[in-house]
């Protein structure tokens, strides 16, 4: 969710502070997309003899498109500023919803896919519904605005809670010494995902109540966009590369699994020795207790 449109018109869009913030957002997001892409295409596998993400691991590139599309949204704002934010360009305040409609579901899919968790596309679609509700809540006057906000925040809360529950189940499986070495990067990504996202509905409420003016709201939105996409993308990338370097395998969660001890699976190690004599694959989520 994001703040309602400024009822006094789009004049604040020509404020130098707003324009500077949009430039910062564009540079940070576009630069992040290039940096993430470079790190992925040049990353070597566990044996340092192959380009690990070449082709058949293309799902790892999701964060590249998240940052790139967000950068395009900021570029569209800058182009609008160049035209004086008049006429059709005055709709610049709604450009971010096209960005969010594309990037927010991808962020969700990316996180769940990296951890091999269920309902990747289901929760991605639910997040898209939240963005549609946010758009309606920002362009429609009261009382319909609050009806859309109520629907959006309800769906958002349900999705947020259930995604958090799934991720926590996976985090509880990182109990071995080897797994704990890579867990910190995942924690940073998860904290960015779950806590920064709470800032968007908060800004909507504060903006609609008149607590925040449009300039401050624009600055805070840029801050949230950079953290929820760039910082999150780098943290998740660091986690993915470290787990792939150690050949971690995330076993799908089972309905009967509550908490699983991470260990070196002997059978997997014996199979891996035939191709990589000095490596052993670490199975995350291979054994566990039944749910009560």
C-alpha positions, 0 to 999 in steps of 0.5 A: 500500500502507498499514500493517496494522491496529493489532493492539492495537485501535482505541483510538488512534483517539480520540487527540486528535492523530489526530482533529486530523490527520483534521480537517486532512486533511478541510479540506485536501482539501475546500478543494482540491476547491473551489479546483480546481473554481473555477479550472477553471470560471472559466478563460478560453481563449487569447482570454479570450472563453470559459469554456474548460473548459465541458462539452466538456473535462470530463475536466479535472475529474478532480482535483476528484473525487479531492480531494472523494472523499478529503475524504469519506473523512476526513469519515467518519473524523470522524463515526466519532470522534464516535461513539466509534469503537465498534461498526461505527464501529471499522472506520474504519481501513478507510475509506481503502481505499474512498477509495484504490480510487476516487482512486488509479486516477483520479490515474493516469488524470488524469496520462496523460490530460493528457499524451495518453499510452496505456494510461490506463484499463489502468494505472488498473485495475492500480492498483485491483488494487494497492489491493485487494491492500493491503486484503487485506494489512491485514485478513488475519493472517500468513502470508496477509498477506505473500502479499497484500503480495507480490502487491500490491508486485509489481503496484505496481512493474510499474505504477510503472515503466511509467507512469514510462517513458511520462511520461519519454518525454513529458517528453523532448519538452519541449525548445523554449523555449516548452515549457520554460516550462510543464514545471516544473509538470508536473515537480512533479506527476510528482515528487509522483505517483512519489515520494510514492506510494512512501511508502505501501508503506514505511509498511506495512512499517514499521507491520507491523514495529512501527517506527511506532506507530499515531498516527505512522502516521496522521499520516504517512498524512494527510501523504501523502494531502494531498500526493499529492492536493492538491499534485499536483492543483494542480501538474497544474492549473497545468500544464494551464491553462498548456498550454491558454493556449498551445494546446499539442497533445499528439500521441499517442506512436507506437511509432517515436518515441524523442525528439521536438523540440517546434516550432511546426507551420507547417501547424497555425499556418496553420489556427489563424490563420483562427480566432485570428490572433495564436495558433499551436498548438504540436505536442508530439510531431509528429516524431521518430527511430525507436526503436533 
